[in-house]
Amino acid sequence: MDSVSASAAQSQLSEHEIWWRDHYDFLKEKGYKLRSRYTPDWVPSWTNTNKIDINCEDGIMARHYHLLDAQRIQDGARVSLKRINIKMHPYEIEIGRYFCSSLLSQDPANHCVPIYDVLQVPADGNLAILVMPLLRYATDPYFDTVGEVVDFIHQLFEGLRFMHRHHVAHRDCMQLNIMMDGSMFKDAWHPSDQYMSVDLKRPARHRTRTQSPPRYYYIDFGISRKYDASDSNPLEIPIYGGDKGVPEFAQAYTKPWNPFPTDVWYLGHAIQETFLDCYSGVEFLNGLVSDMMHSDPTQRPNMDEVFSRFQVLRQGFSNWKLRSRVAHDDERSVFDFLAYCARRIQYIVRRIPPTRTSLL
């Protein structure tokens, strides 16, 4: 596509963006304001100027057909809107609301994404819009120290154990369904380009995870299920989530399986993809992740065992170990190492703990 064609494409809303534009007034009435690109009378801000469309805030297309950001009019908070087909995902609202109940929402072990509101789409009883906090992918920016990795994995194990203890199997807890809040970011990021500030004028500035530890969340309960507490071995015909590599599904796709050991495999594989395949300095994860990904589901540890083993592992780490470096494949130059050393000295001088104090 040449530059003229690309510019024309940016000036036109895609089919799924038109749906959001057509519901602009409805959402505004409900207290949520979409960005200028989705106003009914939108005129591209680069019209009759020398500006380049992709450098303009309203020049970036939404990446997902069922997701969009908005601003909550009441307090200006940025939120995420998710359009769901209730017929296809009949339990998503129920499970989301369950974890947002007054009792469970106060539990610090609950890492399920909060649901602020559920909006019934007018003239279509089969569509609803979930309103949630605006989160970002958990793996960006890169991790810097063992302590940051420990905090991340602690929260993931704690969160999945919490779900399982409340008899909910996520069934799709793969890498892309793990998100984090924006507490480490100095700049608000653009919802369609999280690497850039909201005005697209510079990369979104951030602190390190050590300086401002984020909170991590599980999202997307579209194929999740809640079971009766008395059912110790629930069986389900497999439903493929985002990760297609589940060993038991390959063995017999039409055979029902207990989804809880499958969750353990999903999370183990997510940790392997995030850390073991990309970082040095994380070898301490090998044994536990290998057991979580055992090809035989009956041989995998449950989440109580996973969490307990990780706590024993973590308690054996000194502060020196927690401050030690983990290096991504893209960050192994001498300059990167010297920058890490400077940060480490700063943390020690300023007495910034190597991981969340709740883990110490």
C-alpha positions in Angstrom: 0.0 0.0 0.0 1.5 3.4 -1.0 1.5 6.4 1.3 -1.6 8.0 -0.3 -3.6 4.8 0.0 -2.4 4.3 3.6 -3.5 7.8 4.5 -6.9 7.2 3.0 -7.2 4.0 5.0 -6.5 5.9 8.2 -9.1 8.5 7.3 -11.8 5.8 7.0 -13.2 3.9 9.9 -13.0 0.2 9.7 -16.2 -1.9 9.9 -15.7 -2.7 13.6 -14.8 1.0 14.3 -18.1 2.1 12.7 -20.0 -0.1 15.2 -18.4 1.9 18.0 -19.1 5.2 16.3 -22.7 4.3 15.9 -22.9 3.7 19.7 -21.1 6.9 20.6 -24.2 8.7 21.9 -25.4 5.6 23.8 -22.1 5.3 25.6 -22.0 9.0 26.4 -25.4 8.8 27.9 -24.2 5.9 30.1 -21.2 8.0 31.2 -18.4 7.0 28.9 -16.9 9.2 26.2 -15.0 7.7 23.2 -12.0 9.4 21.6 -12.5 12.0 18.9 -12.0 9.4 16.1 -15.3 7.8 17.0 -17.5 10.9 17.3 -20.4 10.8 14.8 -19.1 14.0 13.1 -15.4 13.1 13.1 -13.2 15.0 10.7 -9.5 13.8 10.7 -7.3 16.3 12.6 -4.8 16.3 9.7 -7.3 17.4 7.1 -6.0 20.4 5.2 -2.8 20.5 7.2 0.8 19.2 6.7 0.4 16.7 9.5 1.0 13.0 8.9 -2.0 10.9 9.9 -0.1 8.3 11.8 1.5 11.0 14.0 -2.0 12.3 15.0 -3.8 11.0 18.1 -6.9 10.2 16.0 -4.9 8.6 13.1 -4.4 5.2 14.7 -7.0 2.5 14.0 -8.4 0.3 16.8 -6.5 -3.0 16.9 -9.3 -5.3 18.1 -12.9 -5.4 16.8 -14.4 -6.1 20.2 -12.3 -3.7 22.4 -12.1 0.0 22.7 -11.0 2.5 25.2 -13.1 5.4 26.7 -13.0 8.0 29.4 -15.4 7.8 32.3 -17.1 11.2 32.3 -17.7 11.3 36.1 -14.0 11.3 37.1 -11.9 11.2 33.9 -10.7 7.7 34.5 -9.6 5.8 31.4 -11.5 2.5 30.9 -11.6 -0.4 28.5 -14.8 -1.4 26.8 -15.3 -5.0 25.7 -18.2 -6.0 23.4 -19.3 -9.6 24.1 -21.8 -11.9 22.5 -23.8 -13.3 25.4 -24.9 -16.4 23.4 -21.3 -17.3 22.6 -20.0 -16.5 26.0 -22.9 -17.1 28.4 -20.8 -17.2 31.6 -18.4 -14.3 31.2 -20.6 -11.7 32.9 -21.6 -14.1 35.7 -18.0 -15.0 36.5 -16.7 -11.5 36.2 -19.4 -10.2 38.6 -18.7 -13.1 41.0 -15.1 -12.0 41.4 -16.2 -8.4 41.8 -18.6 -9.2 44.6 -18.1 -7.2 47.8 -16.4 -10.1 49.7 -14.1 -11.4 46.9 -13.1 -8.0 45.6 -11.5 -7.0 48.9 -9.2 -10.1 48.9 -5.6 -9.1 47.9 -5.2 -12.5 46.3 -7.9 -11.7 43.7 -6.1 -10.8 40.4 -9.2 -11.0 38.2 -9.8 -7.9 36.2 -12.5 -5.7 37.9 -15.7 -5.1 36.1 -17.0 -1.6 36.7 -20.2 -1.8 34.7 -22.2 -4.0 32.3 -24.1 -2.2 29.6 -26.9 -3.9 27.6 -26.6 -2.8 24.0 -29.8 -1.2 22.8 -31.9 -3.1 20.2 -29.7 -6.2 20.6 -30.4 -8.3 23.6 -27.5 -10.6 22.6 -24.8 -8.0 23.0 -23.4 -6.4 26.1 -20.4 -4.1 26.9 -18.2 -4.8 29.9 -16.5 -1.7 31.4 -13.1 -2.4 33.0 -9.9 -0.5 33.9 -7.6 0.3 31.0 -4.7 -2.2 31.3 -1.6 -2.9 29.3 0.3 -6.0 28.3 2.3 -7.3 31.2 5.5 -8.0 29.4 6.3 -4.5 28.3 8.6 -2.9 29.4 11.2 -5.6 30.0 11.9 -7.0 33.4 15.1 -5.9 35.0 15.8 -8.0 38.2 15.0 -11.3 39.8 12.9 -9.5 42.3 10.7 -8.1 39.5 10.2 -11.6 38.1 9.4 -13.0 41.5 6.8 -10.4 42.1 5.2 -11.0 38.8 5.1 -14.8 39.2 3.9 -14.5 42.8 0.9 -12.5 41.7 0.1 -14.9 38.9 0.3 -18.0 41.1 -1.6 -16.3 43.8 -4.3 -15.2 41.4 -4.8 -18.5 39.7 -4.8 -20.3 43.0 -7.5 -17.9 44.1 -9.7 -18.7 41.1 -9.2 -22.4 41.6 -10.0 -22.2 45.3 -13.3 -20.6 44.3 -13.9 -23.5 41.8 -13.4 -21.4 38.7 -11.2 -22.7 35.8 -10.0 -19.9 33.5 -9.4 -22.2 30.6 -7.4 -19.6 28.6 -4.8 -18.2 31.0 -2.2 -17.8 28.3 0.3 -15.0 27.9 -1.9 -12.4 26.2 -4.6 -12.8 28.9 -2.2 -11.5 31.6 -2.2 -7.7 31.9 -1.0 -5.0 34.3 -2.1 -1.6 35.5 -0.2 1.6 34.6 1.2 2.4 38.0 4.8 2.4 36.8 4.0 4.9 34.0 4.7 8.6 34.2 2.8 9.2 31.0 -0.6 8.0 29.9 -0.1 5.8 26.9 -2.1 5.8 23.7 -4.6 3.0 23.9 -3.9 1.8 20.3 -0.1 2.2 20.7 1.0 1.5 24.3 4.6 2.3 23.5 3.7 6.0 22.9 2.3 8.8 25.0 -1.4 9.5 24.5 -0.5 12.5 22.3 2.0 10.4 20.3 4.7 13.0 20.8 7.1 10.7 22.6 7.6 7.2 24.0 5.5 6.7 27.1 7.9 7.3 30.0 7.9 4.9 32.9 9.7 3.9 36.1 11.0 0.4 36.7 8.9 -2.3 38.2 11.2 -2.1 41.3 10.4 1.6 41.8 6.7 1.3 41.1 5.6 -2.3 41.3 2.5 -2.9 39.1 -0.5 -5.1 39.9 -1.1 -7.9 37.4 -4.5 -9.2 36.3 -6.1 -12.1 34.5 -8.6 -11.0 31.8 -11.0 -12.7 29.4 -13.4 -15.1 31.1 -15.2 -15.9 27.8 -14.6 -19.7 28.1 -14.2 -19.9 31.9 -16.4 -22.1 34.0 -17.5 -22.2 37.6 -18.1 -25.6 39.2 -19.9 -26.9 42.2 -17.6 -27.2 45.2 -18.6 -30.9 45.6 -17.3 -31.7 42.1 -13.7 -32.7 42.6 -13.1 -33.8 39.0 -15.2 -31.7 36.6 -14.8 -32.9 33.0 -15.2 -30.7 29.9 -14.8 -31.3 26.2 -11.8 -29.2 25.3 -12.2 -25.6 23.9 -9.1 -24.2 22.4 -8.0 -20.9 23.8 -5.3 -18.7 22.5 -2.6 -21.3 23.2 -3.0 -24.3 21.0 -0.3 -26.5 22.5 -2.1 -28.2 25.3 -0.8 -31.8 25.3 -4.0 -33.6 26.4 -6.0 -31.8 23.7 -3.7 -33.2 21.1 -4.0 -36.7 22.5 -7.8 -36.8 22.3 -9.7 -33.7 21.4 -13.1 -35.3 21.8 -12.3 -36.7 25.3 -13.5 -34.6 28.3 -10.7 -33.4 30.5 -10.5 -31.7 33.9 -9.8 -28.0 33.1 -7.9 -27.2 36.3 -4.7 -29.1 35.4 -5.0 -27.6 31.9 -4.9 -24.1 33.6 -1.7 -25.1 35.3 -0.2 -26.1 31.9 -1.3 -22.8 30.3 0.3 -20.7 33.1 3.5 -22.8 33.0 3.7 -22.3 29.3 3.1 -18.6 29.6 6.0 -18.3 32.1 8.2 -20.3 29.7 7.4 -18.1 26.8 7.8 -14.9 28.8 11.0 -15.7 30.7 12.7 -19.0 30.0 12.7 -18.5 26.2 13.7 -14.9 26.3 15.7 -14.1 29.5 19.0 -15.1 31.2 19.1 -15.2 34.9 15.7 -17.0 35.4 17.0 -20.6 35.4 15.6 -21.0 38.9 12.1 -21.4 37.3 13.0 -24.4 35.2 12.0 -27.2 37.6 8.7 -25.9 38.6 7.7 -24.8 35.1 8.7 -28.2 33.8 6.4 -29.9 36.3 3.6 -27.6 35.5 3.9 -28.5 31.8 4.0 -32.3 32.4 2.4 -34.0 29.4 0.3 -36.1 31.8 -2.3 -33.8 33.4 -2.5 -36.1 36.5 1.2 -35.6 37.1 1.0 -31.8 37.3 1.0 -30.0 40.7 -2.3 -28.2 41.5 -2.1 -24.5 42.2 -1.9 -24.9 46.0 1.2 -27.0 45.4 2.6 -24.6 42.8 2.2 -21.6 45.1 3.7 -23.4 48.1 6.7 -24.6 46.1 7.3 -21.1 44.7 7.2 -19.6 48.2 9.8 -22.1 49.4 12.0 -21.2 46.4 11.5 -17.5 46.8 12.3 -17.6 50.5 15.7 -19.0 49.7 16.7 -15.8 47.8 18.8 -13.2 49.5 18.3 -9.5 48.8 21.4 -9.7 46.7 19.9 -12.4 44.6 16.6 -10.5 44.2 18.5 -7.5 43.0 20.5 -9.5 40.5 19.9 -8.9 36.8 17.7 -10.7 34.4 18.5 -9.8 30.8 16.2 -10.0 27.8 17.7 -11.2 24.6 17.4 -7.6 23.2 19.2 -6.1 26.2 22.6 -7.8 26.5 25.0 -5.1 25.5 27.7 -3.5 27.8 25.6 -0.3 27.9 22.6 -2.2 29.1 24.7 -3.9 31.8 26.1 -0.6 33.0 22.7 1.0 33.1 21.5 -1.9 35.2 24.4 -1.4 37.6 23.6 2.2 38.0 20.0 1.4 38.8 21.0 -1.2 41.3 23.3 1.2 43.2 20.5 3.8 43.2 18.0 1.2 44.7 20.5 0.3 47.5 21.3 3.9 48.3 17.6 4.9 48.4 16.7 1.8 50.3 14.2 0.7 47.6 13.3 -2.9 48.4 14.1 -5.5 45.6 10.5 -6.7 45.5 7.2 -5.9 47.1 7.5 -5.6 50.9 4.6 -8.0 51.3 6.8 -10.7 49.9 9.8 -10.0 52.1 
